Each structure stands twice: as C-alpha cells, then as structure tokens.
C-alpha cells in the first residue's frame, strides 16, 4: 500500500497543516478504457467489454463514451456492415438518447460485480480549522466497505493524504481512525475525511468533528466514522467546500458535548419512530436495493443517534458536572446497580426475562470496558446500543434503566426516561424490530466477541 504524491492547498487558520486537494476526476474515454485494460481478473475481450459497459454505466458516462466511439466514421465502417444498426444515424441517435436517460438512476453494477479487482482509493484527512491539531502520535486508518475492509494502514505523522490499492471494498460504509497517543502532543482534532474510489469516482464523506487523545473530549484514541456517499453530480471543488463545516459529527454519537439538548420528548419520539421505520423498510426491500444497514443504525439521524438524544434528554451532567460526565458514566452506574439487584431477594424473584436482560446488560458493559480500551465513552455507548439492537434486548433494558435510583438521581423530572408513557411507547416501537435478523458489520463491533 503505497502513499501517493500529496497535493496541498491553502493552510487553514489554526490547524498548522495545509489542506489536501482532491484532484479532479478524469472523464475521458481513454482513461476508462485504460482502467478496464488494467484489470487482471478479466481474461477475455468480451469480459473487458462488459467491464467497460458496467464502469461507464456506473459513472454515468455510457452515453458520452459511446457517442465518441460512434462518431468515428472510419472505425464504424471498418467494424460494421453498411446496414448495421449503429451505422444508421437516426437509429443511432435514438439509441444514444435512451442511454442518456439511464443517468437518472444510480447503478453500482461495476462495484458489485468485480469483487476481486484491485482498486485505488484516495484518502484526504482534514484537521480542524480552529485548533493546532497536528499530532505527535503515530496515526493509522482502516477503511471498510460492504465487501471487505483494509485492516489497519499506518499513516505518516500529520499526513493529510493517502493513496492505496486494495481488492474491491464495495460501497464504503465506515472509516476507523486513531493513533497510539505517543509523543509530547498526541491529541488530534479531525474535522472530516474524504475517501474516493479512483475507478468509479464515488466519493464518501466521513464527518468527525472530535478530538482523539487521552484527557481530551471523551478520551478516545480512535473513532468510528460512518460514510455518506456524495452525489455524483457534485463537482470536485464543491465537494471540499461543502464539507468544510461538518454537521454535528456522525460517529460515534451525533451530538456534540458542548451543544445543549433542545429536542423535546415528542420530537425524540418522532425521530426514533422514523429511524425504526427506515430499518423496517430496509428489510422489506429486495436485498440488492437495501443499501447500508450501518448508516441506518449509526449514521446521521440513525437509531443510535436518536437513542443518544433519548439519554441526553434531561441529563443533569451538563449543569452539575460541567460536561465531564458522559452517558457512559451513567451506564456504568446502572450496571453496578443491576449487579447488586441480582443479589437481593426481590431481584431474584423478578420475571425471568428481566433478570436475563439485566445480566446481559452487565455482561456487555464489562466486555466493552475490558476489550475496548482505546474507544472513548461515546464509542462504548454506541457499541452497547448496537448490541442491544442486534440481540433484540434493548426494549427490555429501557424500562428497567428508567426505574433505577441512578436515573432518579442523575436526571431532571422533565427527562424522557422519567416519562413512563414515553418509555412504554419507545419499548413498543423497538419491539417491532424483533422479527428481523440484524447483522452488525465487523467494523462496528471491532472483534468484540459477544
């Protein structure tokens, strides 16, 4: 995996690092023909032709490329007889018009077909504008898609661009980025990351907006970022400028700690209902049309983001503890309480499903703390929520969490967790996911065996 030659733009105020530059995408016919001819897993001329058609269709260039080929009069005369369909100007124009209409649909026929083809990926890392976020630590990155993941790729210190080759990753879903916390000033503020598939020109934005480092933010040394595919109609310069001020970060939890939670209980209920409905619709679609479940779980307005809003609603931390307390601190206190409940007589006499749910909750909290030393508190919360959704046990956790004295002491009276009717409603909504087999992407659980 060889880093490419970096190109740099203007130096952003405060960051100490120059902006990387996303080179323009080449759209000429020769470039795409060369891409196809370099594919080592294609063995026949028909195979190359099919690969070219799929790549051109996915890049929305099929009409353009064929128009250029068919405009070569000598080529058509040498390859086709006089009565051939493609030598009739009227029929040829009608054919090209129909091909042009295909640009209205997004196709992924190249990405999903040539799964062993080695593809170049370009990674651009944008650090914060406001802070001197150069790091003394040794950074790394891992890119994952629907077909595979790269594993850990070491980065040069303060590198802002990387080009590597890897067998087709499929549609990209997540990026995990981190460092080893070494050196005098290891903390690292990442604004966002762009990753482009150099074959198809698909570009993905991975918003972050968080620190990486011990003793800053939530203490995370690595963060999992969920990707958003940028529309193909967006030009290269617009991609960079539109990403410069990212939305509230999309991973691991969507709400910035210094942003007050203003969502009302009805708003949170509506958001949770929409997030669950999107997952239900996902499973009712044909498999090839489903897209990414990871985005629906952990992306913008995904289920985990909505659950974070649920737990943030009415949380006393921001007022009493000056943002030093995170939801994961509350989760750990609940786990300690659940452990004590199972040792008293009342707890042992409780319903079996509730006891099992409490024990599973405590088991997951311990495993996450033991196995995820480099993940910050927000990342641990995301992981716990994903496990609860996967195992269809989250709806059993919420009512019991709401009834604990920990909730009584750490939440205001206006909190959603203290509204019994709201908790009942959310439990019923989450229960609708029981009929679906929810599989978590490997990048989400990071090898955690639970």
Secondary structure as GFF3:
##gff-version 3
##sequence-region A 1 450
A	DSSP	beta_strand	8	11	.	.	.	ID=ss1
A	DSSP	beta_strand	18	20	.	.	.	ID=ss2
A	DSSP	alpha_helix	29	37	.	.	.	ID=ss3
A	DSSP	alpha_helix	45	58	.	.	.	ID=ss4
A	DSSP	alpha_helix	62	70	.	.	.	ID=ss5
A	DSSP	alpha_helix	73	79	.	.	.	ID=ss6
A	DSSP	three_ten_helix	85	87	.	.	.	ID=ss7
A	DSSP	alpha_helix	89	101	.	.	.	ID=ss8
A	DSSP	three_ten_helix	102	104	.	.	.	ID=ss9
A	DSSP	beta_strand	118	127	.	.	.	ID=ss10
A	DSSP	beta_strand	139	145	.	.	.	ID=ss11
A	DSSP	beta_strand	153	154	.	.	.	ID=ss12
A	DSSP	beta_strand	161	167	.	.	.	ID=ss13
A	DSSP	beta_strand	172	179	.	.	.	ID=ss14
A	DSSP	beta_strand	188	197	.	.	.	ID=ss15
A	DSSP	beta_strand	203	212	.	.	.	ID=ss16
A	DSSP	beta_strand	222	229	.	.	.	ID=ss17
A	DSSP	alpha_helix	236	243	.	.	.	ID=ss18
A	DSSP	alpha_helix	265	284	.	.	.	ID=ss19
A	DSSP	three_ten_helix	287	289	.	.	.	ID=ss20
A	DSSP	alpha_helix	293	298	.	.	.	ID=ss21
A	DSSP	alpha_helix	303	312	.	.	.	ID=ss22
A	DSSP	alpha_helix	317	320	.	.	.	ID=ss23
A	DSSP	alpha_helix	327	341	.	.	.	ID=ss24
A	DSSP	alpha_helix	345	348	.	.	.	ID=ss25
A	DSSP	alpha_helix	352	371	.	.	.	ID=ss26
A	DSSP	alpha_helix	377	390	.	.	.	ID=ss27
A	DSSP	alpha_helix	394	402	.	.	.	ID=ss28
A	DSSP	alpha_helix	405	410	.	.	.	ID=ss29
A	DSSP	three_ten_helix	416	418	.	.	.	ID=ss30
A	DSSP	alpha_helix	420	431	.	.	.	ID=ss31
A	DSSP	three_ten_helix	432	435	.	.	.	ID=ss32
A	DSSP	alpha_helix	442	445	.	.	.	ID=ss33
###
